[in-house]
């Protein structure tokens, strides 16, 4: 097998949570481009239709399972539906996320819980649910979408719940990787910096100094630049990589 062949996901099935927009849609496209059949998971059926049309128009096998990843029964349903559709599952991308921008003294208990429910508890629930399947079959790759916010404190906006949740995701990644490695299951994380999506105001002048000018590359990233890293972590190209947090932030955390 040559080096490029190791990136192939032909005959594999990848599940992407939060796959109906933004980063998740970009990750699904990249996984599909690498040959995987993709199962999108989310709550917005209308948004899913648009992503499905785009994927299928590019000859990517794609399906959608409507589910709330904060509900354990829904996550079980996603696994069952994936196995019913494809007879197998090989890759889980834990991408669904939430953020509340507020100073620590203004964060309500409801705000804190809402962020932790999606960013941490759902990652745990999805990882455990799919992890049972992966351990049973002796193979599987989990990619958790963390953030450079798990290493730094963002400015000028305050987001303590988000930062704490992503730091926890990084260490949960290492914990699961260590435990499941003997079973042929790899668990890694990707920690993006500022990436342009419909939900990220990277072009807002008020953020330029701290978000753009403070970064060594002095720019934000594009989803198309980030998505190949997910393919790397999901595929055999990273077969000797587990428990790692791959940072893709234009050098932001170097300072």
N, C-alpha and C positions, 0 to 999 in steps of 0.2 A: 504493500500500500504506500503510495507516495504521499508527500506532505499535504497536498491539496485534497486528496481523497479522504483524509482524516477529518476534514470539516463537513463531510457529507452527512446528512440526516435522512437519506433515502430509506424508506420502509420504517421510519420511526414516527411516533406520535407525540406531539408536544401540546401541553395545556398551558394557556396563558391567562392568568387572572388579571382583571382590569384591562382586558384585551380589546375593548371597543373604542378606544380613543388614545391619543397621545403616544406615550412611550410604548404602551402595550400593543397598540396597532402596529407600530413600527417593528417591535420585536416579532410579532406574528408574521409580518411580511418577510423578515430576514430568515426566520426559521423555515418558512415555506419555500423561500428561494433556495435554501440548502437541501430541500427535498422532503421536509417533514409534512405530515398531515397535521393541521392545527385545529385545536379546539379553543375557541374564545369563551371566556367566562366573564359575566358582568350582569348588571341589573337593567341596562338600557337596551331594549330590543331594537328600537329604532336606530340607535347609533350602530348597533351590531350589524344591521342590514347593510349599511353603507360600507363597513369594513369587509364584510363577507363578499359583497359585490366586487370590491377592489381586488381582494385576494383571488377570487375565482376567475376574474378576468385575466389574471396572470397565471392561470393553470395551477393554482395552489388549492389543494384539498382543504376545505375549511368548513367548520360547523360552529354553532353557537349554543351554549347551554346557559340559560338564564338562572342566575344564582346569586345569593348574598353570601360572600365568603366569611362573614362574621357569624353565620349560622351553621353549626356543625352538620345538621341534617342536609343542608344544601350542598355542602362540600362532599358529603358521601354520595349525593345524587350526581355530582359532577364526575366523580370517579366511575360510578356505575354507568352513566351515560357514555363516557369515553370508551369504556370496555365494551359496551354494547355496540357502539358505532364502529370501532376499529379492532376489537379483540385484543388490544394491548395498549400500554401507555409507557413511554420511555423518559419523558422530560416534563418537569413542572417548573414554570416560571412564576414565582410569587411576586407579581408586579402591582397589584391593587394597593392604592395608598391614599392617605388623607393628610391635610395639614391645617393647623389653625395658627394664624399670625396674631400674636398678642403678647404683651409683657407678662412675665410670670405672675405678678400680683393680680392680673386681670383674667387669667385663665380660670374658667369655671370647672367644677368637677365634671360637668357634661362635656365640655371641650376636651379635657384630658382623656376621658373615657372614650370619646368618639375617635380620637387619634390612635389610642392604644388598641382599640378593638380592631381597627383595620390594619394598622401598620405592624403590629406585633402579634396580637392574639390570633388573627386570621392566618398569618404566616405560620404560626405554630400549628394551628388546626389543619391547614392544608398540607404542611410538611408531614405531620403525623399520619394523616389519612392516606396520602400517597406513599409515604414512607413505608407503611405496612405492606403495600402492594410491591414496592420496589425491593424491599428486603426479602419478601416471599419469592420473587422471581429472580433474585440475585443480581439485579442490575437496575440502573436508573440514575438520572442526573437532576438535581434540584438547583435552580439558580434563584437566589433571593435578591430582590432589588433593594439595596440599601441606599446609602447616600454619603457624599462627602460630609454631610451634616452630622454623621456619626463620629466624625473626627474633629470637627471645628464648630465654633459658634458663629452662625451666619449674622451678617449685619448689612444694612441697618435694621432689618426687620427682626423681631424677636419671635422665636418659635420653639420654646423649651420642650414641649411635648413631642414635637416631630424629631428634634435632635436626639432626645432620649430614646425614642422608639427605634430610630435607625442604628444607634449604637448597640441597642439590645439585639437587633436583627443580625448585626455583624457577629456578635458573640454566640448567639443561637446557632448561626451558620457553622461556626467552628465546633460547637458542642455536638451537633448532629453529625458533622463530617467525621469527627473522631469516633463516634459510636457506631456509625453505619459503614465505615470503610471496609471492615472485614466481610461485609455482606455484598460488596460490589456496588455500593451506592455512594455517589459523590455529591457533596453539597458545597456550593460556592456562592459568593455574593458579588454583585456589581455595584459600585458606589459612584454614581454619576455626580458631576458638578452641575453648573447651570446649563440646561438644555432647552432649546426653543420648542415649545409646544403651544397649543391653544390656551393652555391653563397656566403658562409660566410667563410673566410679564418681563421678559428679558430685555425688551426694547424700551422700557419705561426709563426716561432720563433720570428719575430720582434714584435709580439703582445702579446707574452706569459706573460711578466711581468704585463702589465696593464689589459689584458683581463682575464687571468687565475689566476696568483698568487695574484692579488689584491682582488679576490673574496673569501669570507669565505670558500666556498666549494672547492676552488682551482681547478675547472674544468669547462668546458662548458657543456651545456645541449644537450640532444637529442630530436629530434622531437617527438619521442614516449613518452617522459616524459612530454612534453608540451601539446600535443593534448588532453589528458584527461581533462585538465582544460577547454578546449573549450566545451567538452561534458557537463561538470558541468554547465557552464554558459548558454548553450543552452537548457538544460533540466529542468524538474521540480525539480531536486535536488537543484536548486538555485531559487526556486519560490519566496523567500522573499528577493532576491538580485537584486537591480537595482541601476544604477548610480555608480557602483563600478569599480575600476581599480585593477585587480588582478595581482600582480607582481610575476613573476616566473623567478628569476635571480640568483639562487644559493647563495643568500644573498648579491649580489654585492652592492645594494643600501643601505645596512645596515651601511656601512662605510662612 
